[in-house]
Amino acid sequence: FDRGGSGGFQSGSTMKPFVLAAAIKQGIPLNTQINAPAELNHVTPMRVCEGGVVTDPWEIGNYDGSGGTYDLRTGTWRSVNTFYALLEERTGICDPVTIAEAGGLTRASGEDLLQIKSFVLGSQEVSPLGMAEAYAMFAAGGTHCESVAITSITAPNGGEIPVPPANCAKVLDAGVADGVNQVLQGTIDGPDPGRTGARMAIGRPAGGKTGTTDAASDIWFLGYTPQRAAAVAIT
């Protein structure tokens, strides 16, 4: 930012997979159904780390003005805001934030993510690189590798200088990552005719998630295969 870059962008619903991961980690089955209204004035306390809670009232609405009963798959594929607010109520905010940070995600300023109710709807400014790195954790079965911008270094004499290591580490159970991958594959090539792109198969496993902020001021797509993760943000 102090070199002329941005302060990051709100990421919208691309944050929902971290709540999904927390739900799977906590043993909430994918077929768990939640009745999610079209609009919700949320006043129930949510758990944060170190035993605290946040109690701020929070008004949420769905992008298409509809509501209904969804499970973890359909609630993700249709990106239902009120469903995910109620799911975050069950998981608490601590686990989703902890999982995101374990995947290398911070606020674009470099500061820690805030533990606030609107975490799940992407109200905090983050960077596309940080989001791609965190989704790569899912693609790699729960292994996080730090982003390294350098592919090779050649010395003046033509010799190769070692590139800084990516410092990879296992940070999330593979079963949790695989559960997230299974759901997010349905965003690319899923059975829901009202939302998922059943004709977007690319011939290999691929997952992804859309994200849109209020008034569509920021539009995201996060996509990945087992070998690659990419983030696109349009603002």
N, C-alpha and C positions, 0 to 999 in steps of 0.2 A: 504493500500500500504506500509506503513512504518512498518508493521508487517509481511512482506513477501508475501502479496497478490498482485493482479494485479492492474494496473491503469485503468482498464475497457477495453471495446471493442467497436469498431464502430458497430452500430446496423443496418446499412443498411435500407431497406425499412420498418422495423418494426416501424419507426417513422411516416410513412404516415398516420396512423389513426388519429394522432393529427391534421393534416391539414384537413383531412376529417371531424373531429369534428368541426373545426373552420368554414368550409364551411357550414355545417348544421346549426350551431349556427347563421351564418350570413344570413341564408335564401336561400342559393344556392340549388336549387332542385337536387335530386339525378339523375334525367334524363337530367341534363345539359350536353351538348356535347361540347367537345373540340377537335380540330384537333391537334394531337400531332405527330410531325415528328420523324423519327428514331433517328436523332441527332439534338441538339439545342445549339446554342451559345447565351446564355441568357444575354442581356445587359440592360434590362428594370429595373428601380429602384423598389425595394420592400419596403413596409412600415414596420417599426419596432415600438416599443413602444415609447411613448412620442413624437410622431410626426416626428420622423426621418425616413431616408431611407438608404438602402444599395445599392450601385451601381456597385459593383465589377462584372466584366464579369465572366461567369460561363458556362463551356462546359459540356453538359450532353448527354449521349447516352443510348439507351434501350438495355437490356441484350441480346435480340435476334435479334437486328438490324432491327426491324420492326417498322412501324408507322401506324397511322390511326386515325379514329375518335372514341372516347370513351366517356362514361358518367361516373359518379362517381362510379357506381357499377363495370362496366367492367374495368375501369382504375385501380381500386383497385384489382380486382380479378387477372388481368394480370400483376399487379405491374408495370405499365408503368411509367418510370422515367420522360420522357418529359411531359407526361400528368400532373403528380403531380408537376412538376416545374411550369407549367402554372397555375395550380390550386392555388399553393402557391402565385403566382403573384397576383391572385385575392383576396385571403384572407389576404395577408400580413403575416409577420412572427410573429408579436406580439401575435395574438390570439392563434396560434398553440403552441408557447412556453409557454404562460400563462396557457393553458389547461394542457399541460404536467406537468408543475411545480405544478399546483393545485392537480394533481394526485400523487405527491410526487417524481417526477423524477428530479434528478439533474445530473450533470456530475459525473462520478465515483469518482472524487477527492473531491466531496462535494460542488464544486462551482456551481454557476448558469449556466443554459444552455446559450450558445451563440446565439445571434440573427443574424444568417448568412443564406444566401440563401440555402446552402447545409444542413440545419437543416432537411429538409424533406427527404433527402436520408441518414440520419444517419451517418454523418461524425464525430460526437462527441463521445468520449468514455463514455459509460454508463455501469451500472452494471446490470446483469440479475435480481437481486432482485428489483432494482429500476424500471425496465421495467415491471416486473410482478405486482408490486404494482400499477403502473399507469394503466395497462390494467384491473386490478381488479376494478378500478374506473368505467370503462365502464360496467363490469359485474354486478356491484352493482347499476346500474341505476344512476350513477353520484355521488355516495357517496365514499369518499376517507377515508381509514383507514391506519394509519401508521403501517408499518411492526413491528411485535413483535416476536423476535426469541424464546422467552420463552413460553412454554405451561403450565408449572406448577412449583412451588417451594415448596419443602418440608423442613421444619425446622428440626434441630437435634432431637427435641422431637416428631417428626412425624406430627406436625401440618402443615397446609397449610399457606403459605405466599402469599398475593395477587400478581398477575402478573401485570406488568405495563399496563395501558390501551392503546388501539389502537387509541384513540382520533379521532373517526370517525366524519366526517362532510360532509354535502352536498356541493359540489363544482362545479357541472355541472348539467344543466337542464336535467331532466330525458328523455325528448323528444329527446335531442341531443344524449345522451348516447344510447337510443334505436335505433336511426338512424344509429349510428356507428355499433351497434350490428347486425342490420339487414344486413348491407353490409358485415361485417366480417363473419357472418354465411355462406354467399355464398362462402367463401374461403374453408370452410370445406365440405359443402354439397350444391353446387351451380349448376346452369344450364349451365354454360359455359363449353362446352366439351373440349375447348382448354386449360383450365387452372385449373378449380376448381375440387375438388375431390368428385364427386357426389355419390361415393360409400363409402365415409368415415363417414357417419352418425353414431353416437354412441347412438342413442336412446334418446337424450335430446338436448336442445339448446346448441350449441357450436360455438364459433367464433375463428378466429385466423388470423395471418399474418406471412408470411415468410420475411426473410431479408438476403441479401447477399451483402457483400462488394466487392470492386474491387479485381479481381483475386481470388474470393471466399476465401479470407484469413480469413473471419469470416462468419459463417452461423448461422442464428437464426431461431427459431420458437417461437412465442408467441401464446398460446392457452388458452381458458377459457370456463367455463360453468358458470351458475349463482352462483355456490357455490365455485368454485376453479379457480385460475389463475396460470399459470406456464410459465416460460421462459427457453428455452434451447439455449445455445450459444456454438458453436463448433469453436475453433480457432486453 
